[in-house]
Structures are given as C-alpha cells and as structure tokens.
Amino acid sequence: MKVLTGRVVDGRIDVGTDLQDGSAVAVLAIEPESVVLSEADERELADALEDIRAGNFITGRELLEELKVRISPAALSLHHR
C-alpha cells in the first residue's frame, strides 16, 4: 500500500510517480469548501505524511490483524447477528 498525493491535470490524476497498469487505487477528492482544518490539524497531517514518507507506518493488513486482537469474540458475534 502506498499513500500518494497529486493534482488533476487535463482531467487526469497526476501523482508524479508511475503505478503499474491495473493497480487498484482509491481516490479522495478534497474540495476546499468541504474540508477545513485548523492549523494544529494541518501540522498533525503534515507530520503524519512525513512519517509515512520516512517508512514509519504499518500496512493495512497489519492494522486489520491488530484490530482483530483488540476486538473480543463477544463483540464480533454482535456484528454477525
């Protein structure tokens, strides 16, 4: 899993890096009027992105495994009713 940022150029998303053809991607479109962050939130987001770029993150699979450990079997049975 990669976290990339980019811009729309001529109607296409330009992330400044090559992805393999057929790569599955998720796109979050940030609309200026719908997302307003405080300066503290912006700093926190910038710090988090820097951590990711430095390799300080866990994969989605690792996150799911960690969440499985935290969720009790009783809580899981409530979701499957």
C-alpha positions as CSV (number, residue, x, y, z in Angstrom):
1,M,0.0,0.0,0.0
2,K,1.2,3.5,-0.9
3,V,0.0,6.9,0.1
4,L,0.3,9.4,-2.8
5,T,-0.8,12.9,-3.3
6,G,-1.3,14.6,-6.7
7,R,-3.2,17.0,-8.8
8,V,-5.7,16.8,-11.6
9,V,-4.1,17.9,-14.8
10,D,-6.1,17.9,-18.0
11,G,-8.8,15.8,-16.4
12,R,-6.4,13.1,-15.2
13,I,-4.9,12.5,-11.8
14,D,-1.1,13.1,-11.8
15,V,0.6,11.6,-8.8
16,G,4.1,12.2,-10.0
17,T,5.1,8.5,-10.0
18,D,4.5,5.5,-12.1
19,L,2.0,2.9,-10.9
20,Q,1.7,-0.4,-12.6
21,D,-1.1,-0.8,-15.1
22,G,-4.1,-2.4,-13.4
23,S,-3.1,-1.2,-10.0
24,A,-6.1,-0.7,-7.7
25,V,-6.3,2.8,-6.3
26,A,-8.6,4.8,-4.0
27,V,-9.1,8.4,-4.7
28,L,-10.2,11.0,-2.0
29,A,-11.1,14.3,-3.7
30,I,-10.5,17.2,-1.4
31,E,-12.9,20.1,-2.1
32,P,-11.7,23.3,-0.4
33,E,-15.2,24.3,0.8
34,S,-15.9,20.9,2.4
35,V,-12.8,20.3,4.4
36,V,-11.5,23.0,6.8
37,L,-8.6,22.1,9.1
38,S,-7.2,24.1,11.9
39,E,-3.5,25.0,11.9
40,A,-2.9,22.3,14.5
41,D,-4.7,19.7,12.4
42,E,-2.8,20.7,9.3
43,R,0.5,20.3,11.2
44,E,-0.6,16.9,12.5
45,L,-1.5,15.8,9.0
46,A,1.8,17.1,7.6
47,D,3.7,15.3,10.4
48,A,1.8,12.1,9.7
49,L,2.6,12.3,5.9
50,E,6.2,12.9,6.7
51,D,6.2,9.8,9.0
52,I,4.7,7.7,6.1
53,R,7.3,9.0,3.6
54,A,10.0,8.0,6.1
55,G,8.6,4.5,6.3
56,N,7.1,4.8,9.8
57,F,3.8,3.1,9.2
58,I,2.0,-0.2,9.3
59,T,0.4,-1.8,6.4
60,G,-3.4,-2.2,6.0
61,R,-3.0,-5.9,6.7
62,E,-1.1,-5.2,9.9
63,L,-3.8,-2.8,11.0
64,L,-6.5,-5.4,10.4
65,E,-4.6,-8.0,12.4
66,E,-4.1,-5.6,15.2
67,L,-7.8,-4.7,15.3
68,K,-8.7,-8.4,15.3
69,V,-6.6,-8.8,18.5
70,R,-8.3,-5.9,20.2
71,I,-11.9,-7.0,19.4
72,S,-13.3,-9.6,21.7
73,P,-15.1,-12.6,20.3
74,A,-18.3,-11.4,22.0
75,A,-18.2,-8.1,20.2
76,L,-17.6,-9.9,16.9
77,S,-20.7,-12.1,17.5
78,L,-22.9,-9.0,17.9
79,H,-21.9,-7.8,14.3
80,H,-22.8,-11.1,12.7
81,R,-26.4,-11.3,14.0
